[in-house]
Amino acid sequence: MIRKGTDYIKSIKARSPKVFYEGEKVEDVTEHPAFKIPVNTIAKYYDLHWENEDLRAYNPDVGEETSISFLRPRSKKDLAKIRDGLIKIYDYYRGFFGRSPDYLNLWNMVFFAHAEDFGNYFGSRFKENVVEIYKEATKNDLFYTHAIVAPMYDRSRPPSQWEDPYIQVGIVEEKPEGVIVRGAAMISTAGPYAERLWYLPNIRRDSDTRYALYFSIPTYTKGVKFLARRGFPPREGGEFEYPISARFDESDTILVFKDVLVPWDRIIFYRKPELIEDFMWRIIGLRTWFNWHFIIQHYSRLKFLAGLAIAITEAAGTSNFINVQEKIGEILIYVALNEAALIASVENAEELPNIVRPNPYYAVATSHFNMRTVPRANEILRSISGGASIPIPAGIKDFENPEERELVFKYMSMKGLDALERIKLFNLLWDVIGSEVGMRYEQYDRFSRGDPTIRWAQMYTEVYKERKHEFVKLVKDILDQMPNPKA
């Protein structure tokens, strides 16, 4: 069931999605400069499973070995195995490349684990769909993308009141074989080189029943189109100048459905907007799972950023400065808190009859915290490196001209590094804090879970809604013990 990288490349080459890039339809995403890097990284993801047995596990739900990201945790031990395997994957990515196949593998697993709940809420047909979609994904080791958010047309009105109510994805027509949908969604990261997609709606913006559907279809389905943003492949200097961009650039797209037929057996809920919010967030606990996954990504990233900060300051001889130590210490605090959250999320997990779920309070709170900590770590790197991050020779060819090479080695060395190693280190730094890929990741880290202000507010309005009285009681008990004045 577990593929190799060559199997994935053959698959996506044989059935590529319809992708538009700079006014042209892309004929082969596996060779196109804007997509070749992520395609190769996905191929490496599959190969990692063959190189590391900790990324594989016998899966009793399908009777064969699968990626650990498809494994339904029935115990805290299982959940810890998934956590530790995912950490190994994201340590390889250095915390970048968040739309790796494992991300939505978890979603498929969680939906499958709650198949009975889907049946109870939406009917037996949808229960069967959830089961079959999971089996298909595991049997073929498929790579999924997803999209959730409607295009930002007019946030002052719900989409059903827009001039065209089908800017957001909606049901146009029901047919015996399925439903016709029309509209668009963002941001479908990895859409051009994924094999399947999940579409789910934001019912909070509009509870019109035409928008209430959640489905999975192949990315190459007729009428499905991806409009890709400009890619950031490195120039000819490649990995020497852009070591992160050359490995972990991802593509983001607008996903468009132009009267797409979605078969009934690919839909997992339908036309019941009043049930979806409670079902997805409370029964399924999807918010817990995807935020837990974000912690794993950002834990690996923060470790990498801490290492980068330490390497730069020790090479420059500034690591003994108290103001520098304070800033590095701040990143290390973030590392420690994320590590603690990942441990505690398993130790204090919710043990349900059908699945063991990470502790929701730790998962959501830490992920929301990282919406500010990861950009803050980048800010610290900019601060402690100062102007030294800017005057770096143009590229690897600077070392090939004998006259220039002599000057580079004389004037670009640092206390702890020769010129070549210093330039490689600062190229890495710039790719993280200043390149297009680096800035794309920073923007994504801030907003990939939504507006940070809203998410932090939701800790009060939603996440801790049922527990607020516990904290208020601590205050009320003291107030009740305080004497009242005599009448």
Disulfide bonds with the S-S distance in Angstrom:
none
